[in-house]
Structure formats: structure tokens, C-alpha cells
Amino acid sequence: MGYYDKAFADAARKLRKEAPLTVPVRILTSKTIRSGEDKVLADCTDYFAGDRLAEFRIRVLRGQSLDAAIDCLIHEYAHALDREHRPNSRIDHGESWGRWFAKCYQIVHGRH
């Protein structure tokens, strides 16, 4: 996670502390991220051990501004929270995800 400065690491630490997940979440930066044929700014992948959720991996694309990278981290962390709490749903940006995004945004930006 060392590509971005301390503010990125602080955002990740705040999210982990104030909106903890029950499984590990790895937060990485990457030179490229592809989803199918498209290059994306970030993604969140869930990994299973059998039928049990084992880990989330969040990747944020390097080279974007620090503010954009932190916003991507918030966006993807909200996906992890939503998937953990609603494991059978694959609605990516529904009402539940929106509530998690708002909570994560407030955690990181301190606007409680």
C-alpha cells in the first residue's frame, strides 16, 4: 500500500477500525487493473474457502490523484461491507451499498 502518502494509509486504518469486517481485507495499489477488457480505477474481490467468506482484496490504481485514490478506497470498502452483510446479493450500487458508502465517507473525511 506504500504508493500513496500517509493520508491513504490513514484512510485505510480509519475504515478498518471504525467499520471492521469479520474477515481480513487486503488493500493494495496496482499499476493496472482490468475488469474484462476495461481498465478500471479500483476493484473489490471476495475470496471464499469452500462456501465460507475468507477475505476481501481491494486494489486501487496507481497514478490517480491522492483524493481520487482515497475516494476509490472508500467506494470499494463500501462494497466489501455490503457483500459481507448481504452475501447473496450482487446488486453493486443499491440502497444498502449507498448507506455503507455514506458511512465510510464520513469515517474518512470526519463529517459525522
Stockholm file with secondary structure:
# STOCKHOLM 1.0

chainA/1-112         MGYYDKAFADAARKLRKEAPLTVPVRILTSKTIRSGEDKVLADCTDYFAGDRLAEFRIRVLRGQSLDAAIDCLIHEYAHALDREHRPNSRIDHGESWGRWFAKCYQIVHGRH
#=GR chainA/1-112 SS CTTSCHHHHHHHHHHHHHSCCSSCEEEEEESCCEETTEECSEEEEEEEETTEEEEEEEEEETTSCHHHHHHHHHHHHHHHHHHHHSTTCCCTTSHHHHHHHHHHHHHHHTCC
#=GC SS_cons         CTTSCHHHHHHHHHHHHHSCCSSCEEEEEESCCEETTEECSEEEEEEEETTEEEEEEEEEETTSCHHHHHHHHHHHHHHHHHHHHSTTCCCTTSHHHHHHHHHHHHHHHTCC
//
